[in-house]
Amino acid sequence: MSQKKITINDVADEAGVSVTTVSMVLSGKGRISTATAERVNQAIEALGFVRNRSAAMLRGGESGVIGLIVRDICHPFYAEMTAGLSEGLEAQGKVLFLTQSGARGQNIDRCFDSLAAQGVEGIVLGGGAENAAHLVGKAREQQIALICASRASSLDETDTIRPDNLHAAKMATEYLIRRGHHCIAWLGGSGSSLTRAERIGGYCATLMQYGLPFRSEWIVECGRQQRDVAALTEQLIHQHPTITAVLCHNASVALGCYFGLQRTGRTIGKGAVDSYYGQQMALVGFGDVPEAELTDPPLTFVTSSAREIGRSAAQRLLQRMADRQGAVQSVILPPILIERGSA
């Protein structure tokens, strides 16, 4: 029979201390009393816990390991961001260790403690930072460099790399208005998403700036499943046939909306806007994916390069590791419009 693997949590329970305390003892970082350290080491010996090689290396120097916490690596934004981050770190001889905190960031503490136990030099929070304010103190206590590379939220006293969601939505909305669209709907995103809130803020502000109608029923919340998005798009257009353009929260929503608009009989593209049911529809999404060029017409997007955000995060983390007392920086990357045929 295989023996149960002893974890850092088991050691913490045995010693009667927190997982954070065990992590500090393992890495040799932080301020731990001799008595507490001895109690933790006794628990390690009693349970037969195998010390992590990276944590042991850290006592003699740098581990070369960087941690990343994201909610879901399958999300296109974070997949691209991870690629850019890895490129930037590997060029400097660092290795990226990836963890996922869950759809709501519910496992973020477990991820942090696991990375700390690995002896990481730094951690990049790639999402869910609104639930992570307490990690700033934990990282400082354990002498782990911490930065935030997120689509929306940021942490006080922490370096942040992020896209300009408000400006991106203003850019997309104004682009449609200048092409003659006055009835513009919003599709996608969760009501709890800070990214969505920032984008909708830019969308509404631009409508008001141009004196155009804002109607709450034109703003539809939904997930990323394209079949569901397509059905919601059909319903939206049938109920509100005056809509001539749709802004989509992300690339998956934009693709689902594309199929839904086709089912309504509308023509997607740059043609003139008219007042009849068979009118031309414009479609703009946020984020961009390679599949956007496979539709007919190809989809127009407003995007801040997720890969570039990852590269910038790598650069900033390396700077923070070299200068722990330097001024906190907030880097906001501007959006760009990728104009194709759908708007």
C-alpha positions as CSV (number, residue, x, y, z in Angstrom):
1,M,0.0,0.0,0.0
2,S,1.3,3.5,-0.9
3,Q,2.0,5.8,2.0
4,K,0.1,9.1,2.2
5,K,2.3,12.0,1.1
6,I,3.0,14.4,3.9
7,T,2.2,18.0,3.0
8,I,3.1,21.4,4.4
9,N,-0.4,21.6,5.8
10,D,0.2,18.4,7.8
11,V,3.4,19.9,9.2
12,A,1.5,23.1,10.2
13,D,-1.1,21.1,12.0
14,E,1.5,19.0,13.8
15,A,3.5,22.0,15.0
16,G,0.4,24.1,15.8
17,V,1.4,27.0,13.5
18,S,0.2,28.5,10.3
19,V,1.2,27.3,6.8
20,T,2.9,30.6,6.3
21,T,5.1,30.0,9.4
22,V,6.2,26.6,8.0
23,S,7.0,28.2,4.7
24,M,9.2,30.8,6.3
25,V,11.1,28.1,8.3
26,L,11.6,26.0,5.1
27,S,12.8,29.0,3.1
28,G,14.9,30.5,5.8
29,K,13.1,33.8,5.4
30,G,11.1,36.0,7.7
31,R,11.3,36.6,11.4
32,I,10.7,33.4,13.3
33,S,11.6,32.7,16.9
34,T,14.1,30.0,17.6
35,A,11.4,28.1,19.6
36,T,8.9,28.2,16.8
37,A,11.5,27.1,14.2
38,E,12.5,24.2,16.5
39,R,8.9,23.2,16.9
40,V,8.4,23.2,13.1
41,N,11.6,21.2,12.5
42,Q,10.5,18.6,15.1
43,A,7.2,18.3,13.3
44,I,9.0,17.8,10.0
45,E,11.2,15.1,11.4
46,A,8.3,13.4,13.2
47,L,6.1,13.3,10.1
48,G,8.9,12.5,7.6
49,F,8.2,15.5,5.5
50,V,10.5,15.8,2.5
51,R,11.9,19.3,2.2
52,N,11.5,20.9,-1.2
53,R,14.8,21.2,-3.1
54,S,14.2,24.7,-4.2
55,A,13.4,25.9,-0.7
56,A,16.6,24.3,0.5
57,M,18.6,26.0,-2.3
58,L,17.2,29.3,-1.3
59,R,19.2,29.3,1.9
60,G,22.4,29.4,-0.1
61,G,21.2,31.8,-2.8
62,E,18.5,32.4,-5.4
63,S,16.1,29.6,-6.3
64,G,15.5,30.8,-9.8
65,V,11.8,30.0,-9.4
66,I,9.0,32.4,-10.0
67,G,5.3,31.7,-9.1
68,L,2.2,32.7,-11.1
69,I,-1.3,32.5,-9.8
70,V,-4.2,32.7,-12.3
71,R,-7.8,31.7,-12.0
72,D,-8.0,29.6,-15.2
73,I,-5.1,29.0,-17.6
74,C,-7.6,28.1,-20.3
75,H,-8.8,31.7,-20.5
76,P,-7.3,33.2,-23.7
77,F,-6.1,36.3,-22.0
78,Y,-4.2,34.5,-19.2
79,A,-2.8,31.8,-21.6
80,E,-1.3,34.6,-23.7
81,M,-0.1,36.5,-20.7
82,T,1.5,33.4,-19.3
83,A,3.4,32.9,-22.5
84,G,4.8,36.4,-22.5
85,L,5.7,36.2,-18.8
86,S,7.5,32.9,-19.4
87,E,9.4,34.3,-22.3
88,G,10.6,37.3,-20.2
89,L,11.6,35.2,-17.2
90,E,13.3,32.4,-19.1
91,A,15.5,34.9,-20.9
92,Q,16.9,35.7,-17.5
93,G,17.3,32.1,-16.4
94,K,14.2,31.9,-14.3
95,V,11.6,29.1,-14.2
96,L,7.9,29.8,-14.0
97,F,5.8,27.7,-11.6
98,L,2.0,27.9,-12.5
99,T,-1.0,27.5,-10.1
100,Q,-4.7,28.1,-10.6
101,S,-6.8,29.7,-7.9
102,G,-10.3,28.7,-9.3
103,A,-13.1,30.6,-11.0
104,R,-13.7,32.9,-8.1
105,G,-10.1,32.9,-6.8
106,Q,-11.2,30.7,-3.9
107,N,-7.9,28.8,-3.6
108,I,-5.6,31.8,-3.8
109,D,-4.2,31.3,-0.3
110,R,-3.4,27.7,-1.0
111,C,-1.7,28.7,-4.2
112,F,0.4,31.3,-2.4
113,D,1.4,29.0,0.4
114,S,2.3,26.2,-2.1
115,L,4.5,28.6,-4.1
116,A,6.1,30.0,-0.9
117,A,7.0,26.4,0.1
118,Q,8.7,25.9,-3.3
119,G,11.1,28.7,-2.3
120,V,10.0,31.1,-5.1
121,E,11.8,34.4,-5.4
122,G,8.7,36.3,-6.6
123,I,5.0,35.8,-7.3
124,V,2.9,37.3,-10.1
125,L,-0.9,37.6,-9.3
126,G,-2.6,37.1,-12.7
127,G,-6.2,37.7,-11.6
128,G,-8.4,37.7,-8.6
129,A,-6.4,40.4,-6.9
130,E,-9.6,41.8,-5.3
131,N,-9.4,38.8,-3.0
132,A,-5.7,39.1,-2.3
133,A,-5.0,42.3,-0.3
134,H,-3.9,40.2,2.7
135,L,-1.2,38.5,0.5
136,V,0.8,41.8,0.3
137,G,1.7,41.5,4.0
138,K,2.4,37.8,3.8
139,A,4.7,38.3,0.8
140,R,6.6,41.1,2.6
141,E,6.9,39.0,5.7
142,Q,8.4,36.1,3.7
143,Q,10.6,38.5,1.6
144,I,8.9,37.4,-1.7
145,A,8.6,40.0,-4.4
146,L,4.9,40.4,-5.4
147,I,3.4,42.2,-8.4
148,C,-0.1,42.2,-10.0
149,A,-0.6,41.5,-13.7
150,S,-4.4,41.7,-14.0
151,R,-7.1,42.7,-16.4
152,A,-8.7,45.1,-13.9
153,S,-8.0,45.1,-10.2
154,S,-4.8,46.1,-8.5
155,L,-3.4,46.0,-5.0
156,D,-2.3,48.9,-2.9
157,E,1.5,49.1,-2.3
158,T,2.1,46.6,-5.1
159,D,3.5,47.1,-8.7
160,T,0.7,46.6,-11.2
161,I,0.7,45.8,-15.0
162,R,-2.7,46.1,-16.6
163,P,-4.6,47.1,-19.7
164,D,-6.6,50.3,-20.0
165,N,-10.1,48.8,-20.0
166,L,-12.0,52.2,-19.7
167,H,-10.1,53.7,-22.7
168,A,-10.5,50.5,-24.7
169,A,-14.3,50.6,-24.4
170,K,-14.4,54.4,-25.2
171,M,-12.3,53.7,-28.3
172,A,-14.6,50.9,-29.5
173,T,-17.8,52.8,-28.8
174,E,-16.6,56.0,-30.5
175,Y,-15.5,53.9,-33.5
176,L,-19.0,52.6,-33.9
177,I,-20.6,56.0,-33.4
178,R,-18.4,57.6,-36.1
179,R,-19.5,54.9,-38.5
180,G,-23.1,55.9,-38.0
181,H,-24.3,53.6,-35.3
182,H,-26.6,55.1,-32.6
183,C,-28.2,52.0,-31.1
184,I,-25.3,50.0,-29.6
185,A,-25.7,47.0,-27.3
186,W,-23.3,45.3,-24.9
187,L,-23.1,41.6,-24.6
188,G,-21.1,39.4,-22.2
189,G,-19.3,39.3,-18.9
190,S,-20.2,38.7,-15.4
191,G,-21.8,41.3,-13.1
192,S,-19.0,40.6,-10.6
193,S,-16.2,41.3,-13.1
194,L,-14.2,44.4,-12.5
195,T,-13.0,44.3,-16.1
196,R,-16.5,44.3,-17.3
197,A,-17.4,47.2,-15.0
198,E,-14.6,49.3,-16.3
199,R,-15.4,48.6,-19.9
200,I,-19.1,49.3,-19.5
201,G,-18.2,52.5,-17.7
202,G,-16.3,53.6,-20.9
203,Y,-19.1,52.5,-23.1
204,C,-21.8,54.4,-21.2
205,A,-19.6,57.5,-20.8
206,T,-19.1,57.6,-24.6
207,L,-22.8,57.2,-25.3
208,M,-23.6,60.1,-23.0
209,Q,-20.8,62.2,-24.5
210,Y,-22.5,61.9,-27.9
211,G,-26.1,62.3,-26.5
212,L,-27.1,58.7,-27.5
213,P,-29.6,56.5,-25.7
214,F,-28.4,54.2,-22.9
215,R,-30.9,51.4,-22.2
216,S,-30.2,48.8,-19.5
217,E,-32.0,46.1,-21.5
218,W,-29.3,46.5,-24.2
219,I,-26.7,45.3,-21.7
220,V,-26.8,41.5,-21.4
221,E,-24.7,39.5,-18.9
222,C,-23.5,36.1,-20.1
223,G,-20.6,33.6,-20.0
224,R,-18.2,32.4,-22.7
225,Q,-20.2,29.4,-24.0
226,Q,-20.7,30.3,-27.7
227,R,-23.9,28.3,-28.0
228,D,-25.5,30.3,-25.2
229,V,-24.2,33.6,-26.5
230,A,-25.6,32.9,-29.9
231,A,-29.1,32.2,-28.4
232,L,-28.9,35.4,-26.3
233,T,-27.9,37.4,-29.4
234,E,-30.9,36.1,-31.3
235,Q,-33.2,37.0,-28.4
236,L,-31.7,40.5,-28.0
237,I,-32.1,41.4,-31.7
238,H,-35.6,40.0,-32.0
239,Q,-36.7,42.0,-28.9
240,H,-34.8,45.2,-29.9
241,P,-34.6,45.3,-33.7
242,T,-33.4,48.9,-33.8
243,I,-29.9,47.8,-32.5
244,T,-27.3,48.1,-35.2
245,A,-24.1,47.3,-33.4
246,V,-22.9,45.0,-30.6
247,L,-19.9,45.3,-28.3
248,C,-18.7,42.0,-27.0
249,H,-16.9,41.5,-23.7
250,N,-14.3,39.1,-25.0
251,A,-13.3,37.0,-28.0
252,S,-15.4,34.0,-27.2
253,V,-18.5,36.1,-26.8
254,A,-17.8,37.9,-30.1
255,L,-17.6,34.6,-31.9
256,G,-20.9,33.4,-30.3
257,C,-22.5,36.7,-31.2
258,Y,-21.3,36.4,-34.8
259,F,-23.2,33.1,-35.2
260,G,-26.3,34.5,-33.4
261,L,-26.4,37.5,-35.7
262,Q,-26.2,35.2,-38.8
263,R,-29.3,33.4,-37.5
264,T,-31.3,36.6,-37.3
265,G,-30.8,37.2,-41.0
266,R,-28.7,40.3,-40.4
267,T,-25.7,41.1,-42.6
268,I,-22.5,41.6,-40.6
269,G,-20.0,44.2,-41.9
270,K,-19.2,47.7,-42.8
271,G,-22.1,48.5,-45.0
272,A,-24.4,51.6,-44.5
273,V,-26.7,51.6,-41.5
274,D,-30.4,51.8,-42.4
275,S,-33.7,51.4,-40.5
276,Y,-35.0,48.1,-41.8
277,Y,-34.9,44.7,-40.3
278,G,-32.4,43.3,-42.8
279,Q,-29.9,46.1,-41.9
280,Q,-26.2,45.9,-41.7
281,M,-24.9,44.9,-38.2
282,A,-21.6,45.9,-36.7
283,L,-19.7,43.7,-34.3
284,V,-16.7,44.6,-32.2
285,G,-15.0,42.5,-29.5
286,F,-12.3,42.9,-26.9
287,G,-9.2,40.8,-26.7
288,D,-8.7,39.2,-30.1
289,V,-7.9,35.6,-31.0
290,P,-6.5,34.0,-34.2
291,E,-10.0,32.6,-35.0
292,A,-11.2,36.2,-35.5
293,E,-9.7,36.2,-38.9
294,L,-11.5,32.9,-40.0
295,T,-15.0,34.4,-39.9
296,D,-16.6,36.1,-42.9
297,P,-16.1,39.0,-42.5
298,P,-13.2,38.8,-40.1
299,L,-13.9,40.3,-36.6
300,T,-12.8,43.8,-35.5
301,F,-11.3,43.9,-32.0
302,V,-9.9,46.4,-29.5
303,T,-7.1,44.8,-27.5
304,S,-4.2,45.3,-25.2
305,S,-1.7,42.6,-26.0
306,A,-1.9,40.0,-23.2
307,R,1.5,38.7,-24.2
308,E,3.0,42.2,-23.9
309,I,1.4,42.5,-20.4
310,G,3.2,39.2,-19.5
311,R,6.5,40.5,-20.8
312,S,6.1,43.8,-19.0
313,A,5.2,41.9,-15.8
314,A,8.4,39.8,-16.1
315,Q,10.5,42.9,-16.5
316,R,8.9,44.7,-13.5
317,L,9.1,41.6,-11.3
318,L,12.8,41.3,-12.0
319,Q,13.3,45.0,-11.2
320,R,11.4,44.6,-7.9
321,M,13.5,41.6,-6.9
322,A,16.6,43.6,-7.5
323,D,15.3,46.7,-5.6
324,R,12.8,45.8,-2.9
325,Q,12.6,49.3,-1.6
326,G,12.0,51.1,-4.9
327,A,8.9,53.2,-5.6
328,V,5.7,51.2,-6.5
329,Q,4.8,51.5,-10.2
330,S,1.5,51.2,-12.0
331,V,2.0,50.4,-15.7
332,I,-1.2,50.8,-17.9
333,L,-0.8,49.5,-21.4
334,P,-2.9,51.4,-24.0
335,P,-5.3,49.6,-26.3
336,I,-5.1,49.3,-30.1
337,L,-7.9,48.9,-32.7
338,I,-7.6,46.0,-35.0
339,E,-9.9,47.0,-37.8
340,R,-11.3,44.2,-39.9
341,G,-14.5,43.6,-41.8
342,S,-17.1,43.2,-39.0
343,A,-17.5,46.9,-38.2
